[in-house]
Amino acid sequence: MKRVAKEVDYVLGSWVEDHRQNRLSANDNGAEQDFIHAMLSVIDDGQFSRRDPDTIIKGTCLNLILAGYGSTFITLTWALSLLLNNHHALKKA
């Protein structure tokens, strides 16, 4: 479990660092912003000065990824359950 947590932390950290480097580079002018860019902008404004910025961004990204996984899993489970309980609809599917 600790090994997986370290790998996830490394991946998320590399995403944040890549975005930070892209923001500093000259070829990023007018580029499309994504969630990590927006988070870096908020962090740079100094709104979260008491916390480590990378930890805030990595934690928020991980939370969004896990929340999306859970809702998708639950939706698919309910869909399969309803199909299995309704043989007429299952035959159409």
PDB file of N, CA, C and O in Angstrom:
ATOM      1  N   MET A   1       0.819  -1.187   0.000  1.00  0.00           N
ATOM      2  CA  MET A   1       0.000   0.000   0.000  1.00  0.00           C
ATOM      3  C   MET A   1       0.871   1.262   0.000  1.00  0.00           C
ATOM      4  O   MET A   1       0.581   2.236  -0.695  1.00  0.00           O
ATOM      5  N   LYS A   2       1.942   1.219   0.794  1.00  0.00           N
ATOM      6  CA  LYS A   2       2.832   2.378   0.839  1.00  0.00           C
ATOM      7  C   LYS A   2       3.536   2.588  -0.500  1.00  0.00           C
ATOM      8  O   LYS A   2       3.763   3.723  -0.920  1.00  0.00           O
ATOM      9  N   ARG A   3       3.880   1.482  -1.166  1.00  0.00           N
ATOM     10  CA  ARG A   3       4.538   1.583  -2.467  1.00  0.00           C
ATOM     11  C   ARG A   3       3.614   2.223  -3.490  1.00  0.00           C
ATOM     12  O   ARG A   3       4.042   3.072  -4.273  1.00  0.00           O
ATOM     13  N   VAL A   4       2.351   1.819  -3.487  1.00  0.00           N
ATOM     14  CA  VAL A   4       1.370   2.390  -4.407  1.00  0.00           C
ATOM     15  C   VAL A   4       1.165   3.873  -4.114  1.00  0.00           C
ATOM     16  O   VAL A   4       1.069   4.683  -5.036  1.00  0.00           O
ATOM     17  N   ALA A   5       1.099   4.228  -2.839  1.00  0.00           N
ATOM     18  CA  ALA A   5       0.927   5.634  -2.467  1.00  0.00           C
ATOM     19  C   ALA A   5       2.111   6.471  -2.948  1.00  0.00           C
ATOM     20  O   ALA A   5       1.932   7.601  -3.404  1.00  0.00           O
ATOM     21  N   LYS A   6       3.321   5.917  -2.845  1.00  0.00           N
ATOM     22  CA  LYS A   6       4.497   6.638  -3.326  1.00  0.00           C
ATOM     23  C   LYS A   6       4.463   6.807  -4.843  1.00  0.00           C
ATOM     24  O   LYS A   6       4.843   7.857  -5.361  1.00  0.00           O
ATOM     25  N   GLU A   7       4.007   5.774  -5.556  1.00  0.00           N
ATOM     26  CA  GLU A   7       3.917   5.865  -7.015  1.00  0.00           C
ATOM     27  C   GLU A   7       2.877   6.897  -7.444  1.00  0.00           C
ATOM     28  O   GLU A   7       3.115   7.679  -8.364  1.00  0.00           O
ATOM     29  N   VAL A   8       1.727   6.897  -6.775  1.00  0.00           N
ATOM     30  CA  VAL A   8       0.680   7.879  -7.086  1.00  0.00           C
ATOM     31  C   VAL A   8       1.192   9.285  -6.792  1.00  0.00           C
ATOM     32  O   VAL A   8       0.967  10.207  -7.577  1.00  0.00           O
ATOM     33  N   ASP A   9       1.874   9.449  -5.672  1.00  0.00           N
ATOM     34  CA  ASP A   9       2.437  10.750  -5.320  1.00  0.00           C
ATOM     35  C   ASP A   9       3.451  11.199  -6.370  1.00  0.00           C
ATOM     36  O   ASP A   9       3.498  12.376  -6.728  1.00  0.00           O
ATOM     37  N   TYR A  10       4.260  10.262  -6.861  1.00  0.00           N
ATOM     38  CA  TYR A  10       5.250  10.595  -7.888  1.00  0.00           C
ATOM     39  C   TYR A  10       4.572  11.033  -9.189  1.00  0.00           C
ATOM     40  O   TYR A  10       4.978  12.022  -9.800  1.00  0.00           O
ATOM     41  N   VAL A  11       3.547  10.301  -9.609  1.00  0.00           N
ATOM     42  CA  VAL A  11       2.841  10.635 -10.852  1.00  0.00           C
ATOM     43  C   VAL A  11       2.169  11.998 -10.736  1.00  0.00           C
ATOM     44  O   VAL A  11       2.315  12.846 -11.617  1.00  0.00           O
ATOM     45  N   LEU A  12       1.437  12.205  -9.654  1.00  0.00           N
ATOM     46  CA  LEU A  12       0.770  13.496  -9.465  1.00  0.00           C
ATOM     47  C   LEU A  12       1.785  14.631  -9.352  1.00  0.00           C
ATOM     48  O   LEU A  12       1.560  15.722  -9.874  1.00  0.00           O
ATOM     49  N   GLY A  13       2.886  14.377  -8.678  1.00  0.00           N
ATOM     50  CA  GLY A  13       3.937  15.386  -8.563  1.00  0.00           C
ATOM     51  C   GLY A  13       4.552  15.733  -9.907  1.00  0.00           C
ATOM     52  O   GLY A  13       4.865  16.893 -10.175  1.00  0.00           O
ATOM     53  N   SER A  14       4.724  14.718 -10.758  1.00  0.00           N
ATOM     54  CA  SER A  14       5.278  14.996 -12.087  1.00  0.00           C
ATOM     55  C   SER A  14       4.291  15.789 -12.939  1.00  0.00           C
ATOM     56  O   SER A  14       4.709  16.632 -13.732  1.00  0.00           O
ATOM     57  N   TRP A  15       2.985  15.534 -12.790  1.00  0.00           N
ATOM     58  CA  TRP A  15       1.974  16.328 -13.507  1.00  0.00           C
ATOM     59  C   TRP A  15       2.065  17.792 -13.095  1.00  0.00           C
ATOM     60  O   TRP A  15       2.075  18.689 -13.939  1.00  0.00           O
ATOM     61  N   VAL A  16       2.130  18.018 -11.790  1.00  0.00           N
ATOM     62  CA  VAL A  16       2.187  19.392 -11.283  1.00  0.00           C
ATOM     63  C   VAL A  16       3.463  20.072 -11.769  1.00  0.00           C
ATOM     64  O   VAL A  16       3.430  21.224 -12.203  1.00  0.00           O
ATOM     65  N   GLU A  17       4.576  19.366 -11.698  1.00  0.00           N
ATOM     66  CA  GLU A  17       5.845  19.957 -12.131  1.00  0.00           C
ATOM     67  C   GLU A  17       5.844  20.240 -13.634  1.00  0.00           C
ATOM     68  O   GLU A  17       6.358  21.273 -14.063  1.00  0.00           O
ATOM     69  N   ASP A  18       5.278  19.345 -14.434  1.00  0.00           N
ATOM     70  CA  ASP A  18       5.170  19.587 -15.879  1.00  0.00           C
ATOM     71  C   ASP A  18       4.345  20.835 -16.164  1.00  0.00           C
ATOM     72  O   ASP A  18       4.720  21.652 -17.005  1.00  0.00           O
ATOM     73  N   HIS A  19       3.237  20.982 -15.473  1.00  0.00           N
ATOM     74  CA  HIS A  19       2.394  22.159 -15.668  1.00  0.00           C
ATOM     75  C   HIS A  19       3.107  23.433 -15.212  1.00  0.00           C
ATOM     76  O   HIS A  19       2.992  24.488 -15.836  1.00  0.00           O
ATOM     77  N   ARG A  20       3.837  23.309 -14.119  1.00  0.00           N
ATOM     78  CA  ARG A  20       4.572  24.475 -13.624  1.00  0.00           C
ATOM     79  C   ARG A  20       5.633  24.900 -14.649  1.00  0.00           C
ATOM     80  O   ARG A  20       5.808  26.091 -14.902  1.00  0.00           O
ATOM     81  N   GLN A  21       6.338  23.926 -15.237  1.00  0.00           N
ATOM     82  CA  GLN A  21       7.347  24.231 -16.256  1.00  0.00           C
ATOM     83  C   GLN A  21       6.704  24.811 -17.513  1.00  0.00           C
ATOM     84  O   GLN A  21       7.251  25.734 -18.118  1.00  0.00           O
ATOM     85  N   ASN A  22       5.548  24.279 -17.911  1.00  0.00           N
ATOM     86  CA  ASN A  22       4.849  24.800 -19.088  1.00  0.00           C
ATOM     87  C   ASN A  22       4.402  26.240 -18.879  1.00  0.00           C
ATOM     88  O   ASN A  22       4.435  27.047 -19.808  1.00  0.00           O
ATOM     89  N   ARG A  23       3.988  26.557 -17.670  1.00  0.00           N
ATOM     90  CA  ARG A  23       3.571  27.934 -17.378  1.00  0.00           C
ATOM     91  C   ARG A  23       4.746  28.889 -17.460  1.00  0.00           C
ATOM     92  O   ARG A  23       4.580  30.042 -17.858  1.00  0.00           O
ATOM     93  N   LEU A  24       5.932  28.425 -17.087  1.00  0.00           N
ATOM     94  CA  LEU A  24       7.113  29.281 -17.107  1.00  0.00           C
ATOM     95  C   LEU A  24       7.710  29.426 -18.501  1.00  0.00           C
ATOM     96  O   LEU A  24       8.417  30.393 -18.784  1.00  0.00           O
ATOM     97  N   SER A  25       7.423  28.462 -19.369  1.00  0.00           N
ATOM     98  CA  SER A  25       8.006  28.507 -20.711  1.00  0.00           C
ATOM     99  C   SER A  25       7.304  29.557 -21.568  1.00  0.00           C
ATOM    100  O   SER A  25       6.144  29.897 -21.333  1.00  0.00           O
ATOM    101  N   ALA A  26       8.013  30.052 -22.542  1.00  0.00           N
ATOM    102  CA  ALA A  26       7.471  31.105 -23.415  1.00  0.00           C
ATOM    103  C   ALA A  26       6.440  30.561 -24.390  1.00  0.00           C
ATOM    104  O   ALA A  26       5.608  31.322 -24.884  1.00  0.00           O
ATOM    105  N   ASN A  27       6.470  29.262 -24.682  1.00  0.00           N
ATOM    106  CA  ASN A  27       5.550  28.702 -25.674  1.00  0.00           C
ATOM    107  C   ASN A  27       4.175  28.387 -25.090  1.00  0.00           C
ATOM    108  O   ASN A  27       3.346  27.789 -25.775  1.00  0.00           O
ATOM    109  N   ASP A  28       3.917  28.767 -23.863  1.00  0.00           N
ATOM    110  CA  ASP A  28       2.623  28.487 -23.237  1.00  0.00           C
ATOM    111  C   ASP A  28       1.644  29.655 -23.381  1.00  0.00           C
ATOM    112  O   ASP A  28       0.531  29.588 -22.859  1.00  0.00           O
ATOM    113  N   ASN A  29       2.029  30.691 -24.061  1.00  0.00           N
ATOM    114  CA  ASN A  29       1.151  31.855 -24.215  1.00  0.00           C
ATOM    115  C   ASN A  29      -0.094  31.475 -24.992  1.00  0.00           C
ATOM    116  O   ASN A  29      -0.007  30.972 -26.112  1.00  0.00           O
ATOM    117  N   GLY A  30      -1.236  31.713 -24.405  1.00  0.00           N
ATOM    118  CA  GLY A  30      -2.498  31.426 -25.076  1.00  0.00           C
ATOM    119  C   GLY A  30      -2.879  29.959 -25.084  1.00  0.00           C
ATOM    120  O   GLY A  30      -3.860  29.586 -25.728  1.00  0.00           O
ATOM    121  N   ALA A  31      -2.134  29.119 -24.391  1.00  0.00           N
ATOM    122  CA  ALA A  31      -2.462  27.698 -24.368  1.00  0.00           C
ATOM    123  C   ALA A  31      -3.715  27.466 -23.533  1.00  0.00           C
ATOM    124  O   ALA A  31      -4.050  28.248 -22.643  1.00  0.00           O
ATOM    125  N   GLU A  32      -4.383  26.389 -23.843  1.00  0.00           N
ATOM    126  CA  GLU A  32      -5.607  26.052 -23.117  1.00  0.00           C
ATOM    127  C   GLU A  32      -5.271  25.691 -21.677  1.00  0.00           C
ATOM    128  O   GLU A  32      -4.325  24.944 -21.422  1.00  0.00           O
ATOM    129  N   GLN A  33      -6.036  26.215 -20.751  1.00  0.00           N
ATOM    130  CA  GLN A  33      -5.812  25.920 -19.342  1.00  0.00           C
ATOM    131  C   GLN A  33      -6.623  24.701 -18.933  1.00  0.00           C
ATOM    132  O   GLN A  33      -7.747  24.505 -19.394  1.00  0.00           O
ATOM    133  N   ASP A  34      -6.047  23.893 -18.072  1.00  0.00           N
ATOM    134  CA  ASP A  34      -6.781  22.774 -17.507  1.00  0.00           C
ATOM    135  C   ASP A  34      -6.860  22.967 -15.993  1.00  0.00           C
ATOM    136  O   ASP A  34      -6.536  24.035 -15.474  1.00  0.00           O
ATOM    137  N   PHE A  35      -7.289  21.933 -15.303  1.00  0.00           N
ATOM    138  CA  PHE A  35      -7.531  22.045 -13.866  1.00  0.00           C
ATOM    139  C   PHE A  35      -6.256  22.360 -13.092  1.00  0.00           C
ATOM    140  O   PHE A  35      -6.267  23.196 -12.188  1.00  0.00           O
ATOM    141  N   ILE A  36      -5.167  21.700 -13.438  1.00  0.00           N
ATOM    142  CA  ILE A  36      -3.922  21.924 -12.697  1.00  0.00           C
ATOM    143  C   ILE A  36      -3.416  23.347 -12.937  1.00  0.00           C
ATOM    144  O   ILE A  36      -2.904  23.984 -12.017  1.00  0.00           O
ATOM    145  N   HIS A  37      -3.555  23.850 -14.169  1.00  0.00           N
ATOM    146  CA  HIS A  37      -3.186  25.245 -14.431  1.00  0.00           C
ATOM    147  C   HIS A  37      -4.005  26.196 -13.550  1.00  0.00           C
ATOM    148  O   HIS A  37      -3.469  27.144 -12.976  1.00  0.00           O
ATOM    149  N   ALA A  38      -5.292  25.931 -13.455  1.00  0.00           N
ATOM    150  CA  ALA A  38      -6.159  26.785 -12.635  1.00  0.00           C
ATOM    151  C   ALA A  38      -5.751  26.719 -11.163  1.00  0.00           C
ATOM    152  O   ALA A  38      -5.716  27.741 -10.477  1.00  0.00           O
ATOM    153  N   MET A  39      -5.445  25.519 -10.686  1.00  0.00           N
ATOM    154  CA  MET A  39      -5.011  25.381  -9.292  1.00  0.00           C
ATOM    155  C   MET A  39      -3.702  26.124  -9.048  1.00  0.00           C
ATOM    156  O   MET A  39      -3.541  26.780  -8.018  1.00  0.00           O
ATOM    157  N   LEU A  40      -2.764  26.024  -9.995  1.00  0.00           N
ATOM    158  CA  LEU A  40      -1.500  26.743  -9.844  1.00  0.00           C
ATOM    159  C   LEU A  40      -1.723  28.251  -9.814  1.00  0.00           C
ATOM    160  O   LEU A  40      -1.038  28.965  -9.082  1.00  0.00           O
ATOM    161  N   SER A  41      -2.669  28.735 -10.598  1.00  0.00           N
ATOM    162  CA  SER A  41      -2.977  30.171 -10.594  1.00  0.00           C
ATOM    163  C   SER A  41      -3.521  30.616  -9.243  1.00  0.00           C
ATOM    164  O   SER A  41      -3.149  31.673  -8.735  1.00  0.00           O
ATOM    165  N   VAL A  42      -4.399  29.809  -8.667  1.00  0.00           N
ATOM    166  CA  VAL A  42      -4.965  30.141  -7.356  1.00  0.00           C
ATOM    167  C   VAL A  42      -3.880  30.104  -6.288  1.00  0.00           C
ATOM    168  O   VAL A  42      -3.825  30.975  -5.420  1.00  0.00           O
ATOM    169  N   ILE A  43      -3.025  29.100  -6.355  1.00  0.00           N
ATOM    170  CA  ILE A  43      -1.939  28.966  -5.379  1.00  0.00           C
ATOM    171  C   ILE A  43      -0.978  30.149  -5.501  1.00  0.00           C
ATOM    172  O   ILE A  43      -0.518  30.684  -4.492  1.00  0.00           O
ATOM    173  N   ASP A  44      -0.676  30.556  -6.740  1.00  0.00           N
ATOM    174  CA  ASP A  44       0.249  31.672  -6.945  1.00  0.00           C
ATOM    175  C   ASP A  44      -0.300  32.988  -6.414  1.00  0.00           C
ATOM    176  O   ASP A  44       0.460  33.901  -6.091  1.00  0.00           O
ATOM    177  N   ASP A  45      -1.625  33.083  -6.324  1.00  0.00           N
ATOM    178  CA  ASP A  45      -2.237  34.293  -5.774  1.00  0.00           C
ATOM    179  C   ASP A  45      -2.037  34.401  -4.266  1.00  0.00           C
ATOM    180  O   ASP A  45      -2.345  35.435  -3.674  1.00  0.00           O
ATOM    181  N   GLY A  46      -1.523  33.344  -3.640  1.00  0.00           N
ATOM    182  CA  GLY A  46      -1.226  33.373  -2.217  1.00  0.00           C
ATOM    183  C   GLY A  46      -2.402  33.077  -1.312  1.00  0.00           C
ATOM    184  O   GLY A  46      -2.366  33.411  -0.127  1.00  0.00           O
ATOM    185  N   GLN A  47      -3.442  32.460  -1.839  1.00  0.00           N
ATOM    186  CA  GLN A  47      -4.625  32.188  -1.029  1.00  0.00           C
ATOM    187  C   GLN A  47      -4.414  31.031  -0.055  1.00  0.00           C
ATOM    188  O   GLN A  47      -5.154  30.906   0.921  1.00  0.00           O
ATOM    189  N   PHE A  48      -3.417  30.184  -0.307  1.00  0.00           N
ATOM    190  CA  PHE A  48      -3.163  29.029   0.555  1.00  0.00           C
ATOM    191  C   PHE A  48      -1.720  29.062   1.049  1.00  0.00           C
ATOM    192  O   PHE A  48      -1.002  28.070   0.925  1.00  0.00           O
ATOM    193  N   SER A  49      -1.298  30.165   1.594  1.00  0.00           N
ATOM    194  CA  SER A  49       0.109  30.343   1.936  1.00  0.00           C
ATOM    195  C   SER A  49       0.565  29.483   3.115  1.00  0.00           C
ATOM    196  O   SER A  49       1.765  29.262   3.276  1.00  0.00           O
ATOM    197  N   ARG A  50      -0.351  29.000   3.933  1.00  0.00           N
ATOM    198  CA  ARG A  50       0.053  28.221   5.109  1.00  0.00           C
ATOM    199  C   ARG A  50       0.289  26.752   4.788  1.00  0.00           C
ATOM    200  O   ARG A  50       0.838  26.025   5.616  1.00  0.00           O
ATOM    201  N   ARG A  51      -0.102  26.312   3.638  1.00  0.00           N
ATOM    202  CA  ARG A  51       0.029  24.898   3.270  1.00  0.00           C
ATOM    203  C   ARG A  51       1.007  24.747   2.109  1.00  0.00           C
ATOM    204  O   ARG A  51       1.293  25.704   1.389  1.00  0.00           O
ATOM    205  N   ASP A  52       1.515  23.523   1.941  1.00  0.00           N
ATOM    206  CA  ASP A  52       2.390  23.220   0.814  1.00  0.00           C
ATOM    207  C   ASP A  52       1.552  23.196  -0.467  1.00  0.00           C
ATOM    208  O   ASP A  52       0.613  22.407  -0.563  1.00  0.00           O
ATOM    209  N   PRO A  53       1.867  24.035  -1.445  1.00  0.00           N
ATOM    210  CA  PRO A  53       1.045  24.109  -2.664  1.00  0.00           C
ATOM    211  C   PRO A  53       0.949  22.790  -3.419  1.00  0.00           C
ATOM    212  O   PRO A  53      -0.122  22.435  -3.911  1.00  0.00           O
ATOM    213  N   ASP A  54       2.059  22.060  -3.514  1.00  0.00           N
ATOM    214  CA  ASP A  54       2.023  20.794  -4.244  1.00  0.00           C
ATOM    215  C   ASP A  54       1.111  19.786  -3.556  1.00  0.00           C
ATOM    216  O   ASP A  54       0.399  19.037  -4.225  1.00  0.00           O
ATOM    217  N   THR A  55       1.129  19.761  -2.239  1.00  0.00           N
ATOM    218  CA  THR A  55       0.268  18.840  -1.498  1.00  0.00           C
ATOM    219  C   THR A  55      -1.202  19.164  -1.729  1.00  0.00           C
ATOM    220  O   THR A  55      -2.020  18.257  -1.881  1.00  0.00           O
ATOM    221  N   ILE A  56      -1.541  20.439  -1.755  1.00  0.00           N
ATOM    222  CA  ILE A  56      -2.932  20.843  -1.998  1.00  0.00           C
ATOM    223  C   ILE A  56      -3.377  20.405  -3.383  1.00  0.00           C
ATOM    224  O   ILE A  56      -4.458  19.837  -3.538  1.00  0.00           O
ATOM    225  N   ILE A  57      -2.548  20.665  -4.394  1.00  0.00           N
ATOM    226  CA  ILE A  57      -2.918  20.331  -5.771  1.00  0.00           C
ATOM    227  C   ILE A  57      -2.992  18.823  -5.959  1.00  0.00           C
ATOM    228  O   ILE A  57      -3.945  18.323  -6.557  1.00  0.00           O
ATOM    229  N   LYS A  58      -1.998  18.089  -5.456  1.00  0.00           N
ATOM    230  CA  LYS A  58      -2.005  16.631  -5.612  1.00  0.00           C
ATOM    231  C   LYS A  58      -3.187  16.005  -4.880  1.00  0.00           C
ATOM    232  O   LYS A  58      -3.820  15.087  -5.401  1.00  0.00           O
ATOM    233  N   GLY A  59      -3.489  16.486  -3.693  1.00  0.00           N
ATOM    234  CA  GLY A  59      -4.621  15.954  -2.936  1.00  0.00           C
ATOM    235  C   GLY A  59      -5.951  16.216  -3.622  1.00  0.00           C
ATOM    236  O   GLY A  59      -6.821  15.346  -3.657  1.00  0.00           O
ATOM    237  N   THR A  60      -6.106  17.415  -4.167  1.00  0.00           N
ATOM    238  CA  THR A  60      -7.349  17.753  -4.864  1.00  0.00           C
ATOM    239  C   THR A  60      -7.513  16.916  -6.124  1.00  0.00           C
ATOM    240  O   THR A  60      -8.606  16.425  -6.404  1.00  0.00           O
ATOM    241  N   CYS A  61      -6.435  16.748  -6.888  1.00  0.00           N
ATOM    242  CA  CYS A  61      -6.493  15.922  -8.104  1.00  0.00           C
ATOM    243  C   CYS A  61      -6.823  14.471  -7.763  1.00  0.00           C
ATOM    244  O   CYS A  61      -7.657  13.854  -8.425  1.00  0.00           O
ATOM    245  N   LEU A  62      -6.184  13.930  -6.748  1.00  0.00           N
ATOM    246  CA  LEU A  62      -6.452  12.553  -6.348  1.00  0.00           C
ATOM    247  C   LEU A  62      -7.893  12.391  -5.892  1.00  0.00           C
ATOM    248  O   LEU A  62      -8.535  11.390  -6.208  1.00  0.00           O
ATOM    249  N   ASN A  63      -8.397  13.352  -5.162  1.00  0.00           N
ATOM    250  CA  ASN A  63      -9.783  13.317  -4.705  1.00  0.00           C
ATOM    251  C   ASN A  63     -10.748  13.296  -5.889  1.00  0.00           C
ATOM    252  O   ASN A  63     -11.713  12.531  -5.886  1.00  0.00           O
ATOM    253  N   LEU A  64     -10.498  14.123  -6.894  1.00  0.00           N
ATOM    254  CA  LEU A  64     -11.361  14.153  -8.078  1.00  0.00           C
ATOM    255  C   LEU A  64     -11.293  12.845  -8.862  1.00  0.00           C
ATOM    256  O   LEU A  64     -12.314  12.355  -9.346  1.00  0.00           O
ATOM    257  N   ILE A  65     -10.097  12.281  -8.988  1.00  0.00           N
ATOM    258  CA  ILE A  65      -9.948  11.015  -9.713  1.00  0.00           C
ATOM    259  C   ILE A  65     -10.691   9.900  -8.992  1.00  0.00           C
ATOM    260  O   ILE A  65     -11.425   9.136  -9.620  1.00  0.00           O
ATOM    261  N   LEU A  66     -10.509   9.799  -7.686  1.00  0.00           N
ATOM    262  CA  LEU A  66     -11.171   8.739  -6.923  1.00  0.00           C
ATOM    263  C   LEU A  66     -12.679   8.930  -6.873  1.00  0.00           C
ATOM    264  O   LEU A  66     -13.424   7.950  -6.893  1.00  0.00           O
ATOM    265  N   ALA A  67     -13.139  10.170  -6.807  1.00  0.00           N
ATOM    266  CA  ALA A  67     -14.582  10.430  -6.797  1.00  0.00           C
ATOM    267  C   ALA A  67     -15.204  10.021  -8.124  1.00  0.00           C
ATOM    268  O   ALA A  67     -16.305   9.470  -8.150  1.00  0.00           O
ATOM    269  N   GLY A  68     -14.512  10.286  -9.220  1.00  0.00           N
ATOM    270  CA  GLY A  68     -15.011   9.883 -10.533  1.00  0.00           C
ATOM    271  C   GLY A  68     -15.057   8.375 -10.684  1.00  0.00           C
ATOM    272  O   GLY A  68     -15.989   7.836 -11.280  1.00  0.00           O
ATOM    273  N   TYR A  69     -14.053   7.689 -10.146  1.00  0.00           N
ATOM    274  CA  TYR A  69     -14.019   6.234 -10.212  1.00  0.00           C
ATOM    275  C   TYR A  69     -15.187   5.639  -9.436  1.00  0.00           C
ATOM    276  O   TYR A  69     -15.859   4.729  -9.920  1.00  0.00           O
ATOM    277  N   GLY A  70     -15.426   6.148  -8.240  1.00  0.00           N
ATOM    278  CA  GLY A  70     -16.495   5.611  -7.397  1.00  0.00           C
ATOM    279  C   GLY A  70     -17.859   5.784  -8.007  1.00  0.00           C
ATOM    280  O   GLY A  70     -18.669   4.858  -7.980  1.00  0.00           O
ATOM    281  N   SER A  71     -18.134   6.949  -8.555  1.00  0.00           N
ATOM    282  CA  SER A  71     -19.462   7.186  -9.132  1.00  0.00           C
ATOM    283  C   SER A  71     -19.676   6.349 -10.384  1.00  0.00           C
ATOM    284  O   SER A  71     -20.782   5.860 -10.613  1.00  0.00           O
ATOM    285  N   THR A  72     -18.640   6.177 -11.198  1.00  0.00           N
ATOM    286  CA  THR A  72     -18.753   5.337 -12.392  1.00  0.00           C
ATOM    287  C   THR A  72     -18.995   3.890 -11.998  1.00  0.00           C
ATOM    288  O   THR A  72     -19.845   3.219 -12.585  1.00  0.00           O
ATOM    289  N   PHE A  73     -18.261   3.409 -11.017  1.00  0.00           N
ATOM    290  CA  PHE A  73     -18.411   2.038 -10.553  1.00  0.00           C
ATOM    291  C   PHE A  73     -19.823   1.788 -10.023  1.00  0.00           C
ATOM    292  O   PHE A  73     -20.437   0.769 -10.339  1.00  0.00           O
ATOM    293  N   ILE A  74     -20.325   2.706  -9.232  1.00  0.00           N
ATOM    294  CA  ILE A  74     -21.667   2.551  -8.658  1.00  0.00           C
ATOM    295  C   ILE A  74     -22.730   2.585  -9.749  1.00  0.00           C
ATOM    296  O   ILE A  74     -23.681   1.804  -9.713  1.00  0.00           O
ATOM    297  N   THR A  75     -22.577   3.483 -10.715  1.00  0.00           N
ATOM    298  CA  THR A  75     -23.542   3.582 -11.813  1.00  0.00           C
ATOM    299  C   THR A  75     -23.569   2.297 -12.630  1.00  0.00           C
ATOM    300  O   THR A  75     -24.646   1.804 -12.966  1.00  0.00           O
ATOM    301  N   LEU A  76     -22.410   1.754 -12.952  1.00  0.00           N
ATOM    302  CA  LEU A  76     -22.360   0.506 -13.718  1.00  0.00           C
ATOM    303  C   LEU A  76     -22.925  -0.665 -12.921  1.00  0.00           C
ATOM    304  O   LEU A  76     -23.598  -1.528 -13.486  1.00  0.00           O
ATOM    305  N   THR A  77     -22.664  -0.704 -11.635  1.00  0.00           N
ATOM    306  CA  THR A  77     -23.208  -1.770 -10.792  1.00  0.00           C
ATOM    307  C   THR A  77     -24.729  -1.724 -10.777  1.00  0.00           C
ATOM    308  O   THR A  77     -25.381  -2.760 -10.911  1.00  0.00           O
ATOM    309  N   TRP A  78     -25.305  -0.530 -10.616  1.00  0.00           N
ATOM    310  CA  TRP A  78     -26.764  -0.400 -10.624  1.00  0.00           C
ATOM    311  C   TRP A  78     -27.343  -0.760 -11.985  1.00  0.00           C
ATOM    312  O   TRP A  78     -28.384  -1.412 -12.058  1.00  0.00           O
ATOM    313  N   ALA A  79     -26.690  -0.350 -13.055  1.00  0.00           N
ATOM    314  CA  ALA A  79     -27.192  -0.668 -14.395  1.00  0.00           C
ATOM    315  C   ALA A  79     -27.224  -2.174 -14.612  1.00  0.00           C
ATOM    316  O   ALA A  79     -28.212  -2.704 -15.122  1.00  0.00           O
ATOM    317  N   LEU A  80     -26.166  -2.862 -14.234  1.00  0.00           N
ATOM    318  CA  LEU A  80     -26.139  -4.322 -14.376  1.00  0.00           C
ATOM    319  C   LEU A  80     -27.178  -4.985 -13.482  1.00  0.00           C
ATOM    320  O   LEU A  80     -27.840  -5.937 -13.896  1.00  0.00           O
ATOM    321  N   SER A  81     -27.320  -4.491 -12.276  1.00  0.00           N
ATOM    322  CA  SER A  81     -28.307  -5.051 -11.359  1.00  0.00           C
ATOM    323  C   SER A  81     -29.722  -4.911 -11.911  1.00  0.00           C
ATOM    324  O   SER A  81     -30.514  -5.851 -11.860  1.00  0.00           O
ATOM    325  N   LEU A  82     -30.028  -3.736 -12.436  1.00  0.00           N
ATOM    326  CA  LEU A  82     -31.366  -3.514 -12.995  1.00  0.00           C
ATOM    327  C   LEU A  82     -31.602  -4.354 -14.243  1.00  0.00           C
ATOM    328  O   LEU A  82     -32.706  -4.855 -14.456  1.00  0.00           O
ATOM    329  N   LEU A  83     -30.576  -4.509 -15.067  1.00  0.00           N
ATOM    330  CA  LEU A  83     -30.723  -5.352 -16.258  1.00  0.00           C
ATOM    331  C   LEU A  83     -30.937  -6.815 -15.880  1.00  0.00           C
ATOM    332  O   LEU A  83     -31.757  -7.502 -16.489  1.00  0.00           O
ATOM    333  N   LEU A  84     -30.209  -7.287 -14.885  1.00  0.00           N
ATOM    334  CA  LEU A  84     -30.354  -8.683 -14.471  1.00  0.00           C
ATOM    335  C   LEU A  84     -31.715  -8.952 -13.841  1.00  0.00           C
ATOM    336  O   LEU A  84     -32.214 -10.076 -13.902  1.00  0.00           O
ATOM    337  N   ASN A  85     -32.314  -7.942 -13.242  1.00  0.00           N
ATOM    338  CA  ASN A  85     -33.633  -8.107 -12.634  1.00  0.00           C
ATOM    339  C   ASN A  85     -34.768  -7.880 -13.621  1.00  0.00           C
ATOM    340  O   ASN A  85     -35.927  -8.121 -13.285  1.00  0.00           O
ATOM    341  N   ASN A  86     -34.465  -7.428 -14.816  1.00  0.00           N
ATOM    342  CA  ASN A  86     -35.476  -7.186 -15.834  1.00  0.00           C
ATOM    343  C   ASN A  86     -35.042  -7.910 -17.112  1.00  0.00           C
ATOM    344  O   ASN A  86     -34.352  -7.341 -17.958  1.00  0.00           O
ATOM    345  N   HIS A  87     -35.453  -9.162 -17.233  1.00  0.00           N
ATOM    346  CA  HIS A  87     -35.015 -10.007 -18.347  1.00  0.00           C
ATOM    347  C   HIS A  87     -35.464  -9.464 -19.698  1.00  0.00           C
ATOM    348  O   HIS A  87     -34.762  -9.641 -20.694  1.00  0.00           O
ATOM    349  N   HIS A  88     -36.616  -8.809 -19.750  1.00  0.00           N
ATOM    350  CA  HIS A  88     -37.107  -8.244 -21.003  1.00  0.00           C
ATOM    351  C   HIS A  88     -36.139  -7.167 -21.515  1.00  0.00           C
ATOM    352  O   HIS A  88     -35.805  -7.143 -22.700  1.00  0.00           O
ATOM    353  N   ALA A  89     -35.699  -6.293 -20.634  1.00  0.00           N
ATOM    354  CA  ALA A  89     -34.748  -5.247 -21.023  1.00  0.00           C
ATOM    355  C   ALA A  89     -33.380  -5.839 -21.335  1.00  0.00           C
ATOM    356  O   ALA A  89     -32.670  -5.335 -22.205  1.00  0.00           O
ATOM    357  N   LEU A  90     -33.004  -6.907 -20.631  1.00  0.00           N
ATOM    358  CA  LEU A  90     -31.718  -7.549 -20.865  1.00  0.00           C
ATOM    359  C   LEU A  90     -31.661  -8.151 -22.260  1.00  0.00           C
ATOM    360  O   LEU A  90     -30.619  -8.094 -22.913  1.00  0.00           O
ATOM    361  N   LYS A  91     -32.772  -8.731 -22.730  1.00  0.00           N
ATOM    362  CA  LYS A  91     -32.800  -9.307 -24.076  1.00  0.00           C
ATOM    363  C   LYS A  91     -32.639  -8.225 -25.135  1.00  0.00           C
ATOM    364  O   LYS A  91     -32.016  -8.466 -26.169  1.00  0.00           O
ATOM    365  N   LYS A  92     -33.196  -7.025 -24.893  1.00  0.00           N
ATOM    366  CA  LYS A  92     -33.048  -5.923 -25.841  1.00  0.00           C
ATOM    367  C   LYS A  92     -31.617  -5.387 -25.864  1.00  0.00           C
ATOM    368  O   LYS A  92     -31.129  -4.945 -26.904  1.00  0.00           O
ATOM    369  N   ALA A  93     -30.963  -5.429 -24.730  1.00  0.00           N
ATOM    370  CA  ALA A  93     -29.597  -4.897 -24.645  1.00  0.00           C
ATOM    371  C   ALA A  93     -28.665  -5.876 -25.300  1.00  0.00           C
ATOM    372  O   ALA A  93     -27.458  -5.641 -25.349  1.00  0.00           O
TER     373      ALA A  93
END
